[in-house]
Amino acid sequence: MHVLTSKRFTEVRWLVHGFSTRQGGVSEAYGGSALNLGVTAEDNREAVEENRRRFARAIGAGGGNRSKGRTWPMAMMKQIHSPVIHTVRKPQSDHLAGDGLVTQTRGLLLTVRVADCLPILLADRDRHAVGIFHAGWRGTLARIVEKGVGEMRRSFGSHPRDLVAAIGPGIHRCCYEVEDEFRERFAAQFDYAEALFEEVSDSDVLRLKYPMLFLNQRAPGHGLPPRKMHLDLVEANRRQLMDAGVPPENIDVIDLCTSCRTDLLFSHRAERGVTGRMMGAIGIRQP
């Protein structure tokens, strides 16, 4: 199993954490031996539950020698692309709706499921508190991770300078094409919005191979190639963390694009919706 970790988090000895990949599971729906951690139309629940146990054990969230194979309970949400954050103090029997979880409870694994959106982890090194957030474009626009820093301060007295953050793998600027209207939406919220967007020339293979098909009346005979807008979700969330007071040197980024690396990661966009789910997870060790 290939689990991704943050160096800043591995230095915090009371933490367990990790970002899963698509490798090392029992699901056969996505190429065989896939570590799908979300219940999907193509996979079965038994395989997903076994994958979750394997992932929990791989990041150190097993129950110890006396656990008889049990793993830590997982706190999950019905993710709704929102700024809703829950403070949890025990395993939840009901299904929470939202996109952020924070806790100081030991032996509880906070999780989010992703397949292009960003999983973001926070940890307060002084107060032994942790948080996890699901940031797609809607959550990013609604400042989910900035509000997460505020929620940890409200619930646990966390000071932003004591927080460490890790932004897990997700779709990067190179592949995240969006509509032009996104630029206006983000500009209404962030004074640095212009730095989050890039106009990229269309590299359509047919246009490059048969340029004569695309001749028009413009001199010198070819029209300008179409340009598409790309959004940098990683930088948007890194800026939010910094605006909330987290020192830039405390922010770690897993520099892998889900859309570029479907050999290693699931990507909803690159695989046209027929794909599994990865998981970001964080928890506090038992004493």
Residue pairs with C-beta under 8 A, 6 or more apart in sequence:
1 20
1 21
1 23
1 24
1 25
1 35
1 54
1 55
1 58
2 21
2 23
2 24
2 264
3 18
3 19
3 20
3 21
3 55
3 58
3 59
4 18
4 19
4 20
4 21
4 168
4 169
4 254
4 256
5 17
5 18
5 19
5 59
6 17
6 121
6 164
6 166
6 252
6 254
7 252
8 164
8 166
8 250
8 252
9 15
9 17
9 121
9 123
9 164
9 166
9 252
9 282
10 17
12 123
12 125
12 164
13 285
14 128
14 284
14 285
15 123
15 130
15 282
15 283
15 284
15 285
16 59
16 60
16 61
16 109
16 281
16 282
16 283
16 284
16 285
17 59
17 121
17 123
17 166
17 281
17 282
17 283
18 55
18 58
18 59
18 280
18 281
19 119
19 168
19 169
19 254
19 278
19 279
19 280
19 281
20 35
20 37
20 55
20 278
20 279
20 280
20 281
21 35
21 264
21 265
21 278
22 30
22 31
22 34
22 35
22 36
22 264
22 265
22 266
22 276
22 278
23 33
23 34
23 35
23 264
24 33
24 35
24 54
24 58
25 33
25 34
25 35
25 36
25 37
25 47
25 50
25 51
25 54
25 55
26 33
26 47
26 50
26 51
26 54
27 33
27 34
27 35
27 36
27 43
27 47
27 48
27 51
27 276
28 34
28 47
29 36
29 40
29 42
29 43
29 47
29 276
30 36
30 42
30 43
30 266
30 275
30 276
34 276
35 51
35 54
35 55
35 276
35 278
36 43
36 47
36 48
36 51
36 266
36 276
36 277
37 48
37 51
37 52
37 55
37 113
37 276
37 277
37 278
37 279
38 48
38 113
38 115
38 276
38 277
38 279
39 45
39 48
40 275
40 276
40 277
42 274
43 276
52 71
52 74
52 279
53 69
53 71
55 279
55 281
56 62
56 71
56 72
56 74
56 109
56 281
57 71
59 281
60 285
61 71
61 72
61 109
61 281
61 283
62 70
62 71
62 72
63 69
63 70
63 71
63 72
64 286
71 109
72 107
72 108
72 109
72 283
73 91
73 107
73 108
73 109
74 91
74 109
74 111
74 281
75 88
75 91
75 92
75 96
75 101
75 103
75 108
75 109
75 110
75 111
76 92
76 95
76 96
76 111
76 113
77 86
77 95
77 96
77 97
77 98
77 99
77 101
77 112
77 134
78 95
78 96
78 97
78 98
79 98
79 99
79 112
79 113
79 134
80 97
80 98
80 99
81 99
81 134
81 136
81 138
81 139
82 97
82 98
82 99
82 138
82 139
82 142
82 144
83 99
83 100
83 139
83 142
83 143
83 144
83 147
84 97
84 98
84 99
84 100
85 98
85 99
85 100
85 101
85 102
85 131
85 133
85 144
85 147
85 148
85 151
86 96
86 98
86 100
86 101
86 102
87 101
87 102
87 103
87 151
87 155
88 96
88 101
88 102
88 103
88 105
88 108
88 110
89 103
89 104
89 105
90 105
90 108
91 108
99 112
99 133
99 134
99 135
99 139
99 144
100 131
100 132
100 133
100 134
100 144
100 147
100 148
100 151
101 110
101 111
101 112
101 131
101 132
101 133
102 110
102 122
102 129
102 130
102 131
102 132
102 148
102 151
102 152
102 155
102 156
103 110
103 129
103 130
103 131
103 284
104 127
104 128
104 129
104 130
104 155
104 156
104 284
105 284
106 283
106 284
106 285
106 286
106 287
107 283
107 284
107 285
107 286
108 283
108 284
109 281
109 282
109 283
110 130
110 131
110 132
110 281
110 282
110 283
111 132
111 279
111 280
111 281
112 119
112 132
112 133
112 134
112 279
112 280
113 134
113 277
113 278
113 279
114 134
114 168
114 170
114 277
114 278
114 279
114 280
115 258
115 266
115 267
115 268
115 275
115 276
115 277
115 278
116 136
116 170
116 171
116 258
116 259
116 267
116 268
116 269
117 134
117 135
117 136
117 139
117 170
117 171
117 233
118 134
118 135
118 136
118 140
118 167
118 168
118 170
118 233
118 234
118 237
119 132
119 133
119 134
119 135
119 167
119 168
119 169
119 170
119 278
119 279
119 280
120 132
120 133
120 134
120 135
120 145
120 148
120 165
120 166
120 167
120 168
120 237
120 280
121 130
121 131
121 132
121 165
121 166
121 168
121 280
121 282
122 130
122 131
122 132
122 133
122 145
122 148
122 149
122 152
122 163
122 164
122 165
123 129
123 130
123 131
123 163
123 164
123 165
123 282
124 130
124 152
124 156
124 158
124 159
124 162
124 163
125 162
125 163
125 164
126 158
126 159
126 162
127 156
127 157
127 158
127 162
128 284
129 152
129 155
129 156
129 158
129 284
130 282
130 283
130 284
131 148
131 151
131 152
131 282
132 280
132 281
132 282
133 139
133 144
133 145
133 148
134 144
135 144
135 145
135 170
135 233
135 237
136 233
137 178
137 182
137 231
137 233
140 233
140 236
140 237
140 240
141 185
141 186
141 189
143 189
143 240
145 165
145 237
145 240
145 241
145 244
146 240
146 241
146 243
146 244
149 158
149 160
149 163
149 241
149 244
149 245
149 246
150 244
152 158
152 163
153 159
153 160
159 245
160 244
160 245
160 246
161 245
161 246
161 247
163 246
163 250
164 246
164 250
164 251
164 252
165 241
165 246
165 250
165 251
165 252
166 251
166 252
166 253
166 254
167 234
167 237
167 238
167 251
167 252
167 253
167 254
168 254
168 280
169 254
169 256
169 257
169 258
169 261
169 265
169 278
170 233
170 234
170 257
170 258
171 233
171 257
171 258
171 259
171 267
171 269
172 232
172 233
172 234
172 257
172 259
172 260
173 198
173 230
173 231
173 232
173 233
173 234
173 235
174 230
174 257
174 259
174 260
175 230
175 257
175 259
175 260
175 269
175 270
176 230
176 231
176 232
176 233
176 259
176 269
177 200
177 228
177 229
177 230
178 229
178 230
178 231
179 229
180 229
182 197
182 229
182 231
183 193
183 194
183 197
183 229
186 193
186 196
186 197
186 231
186 236
187 193
187 194
190 196
190 236
190 239
192 239
195 232
195 235
196 231
196 232
196 235
196 236
196 239
197 229
197 230
197 231
197 232
198 229
198 230
198 232
199 227
199 228
199 229
199 230
200 227
200 228
200 229
200 230
201 225
201 226
201 227
202 225
202 226
202 227
202 228
206 213
207 213
207 214
207 225
211 222
214 222
214 223
215 221
215 222
216 222
216 223
218 224
234 253
238 248
238 251
238 253
241 251
242 248
242 251
256 264
256 265
258 265
258 266
258 267
258 269
258 270
259 267
259 269
259 270
261 267
262 270
262 271
265 278
266 275
266 276
266 277
266 278
267 275
268 275
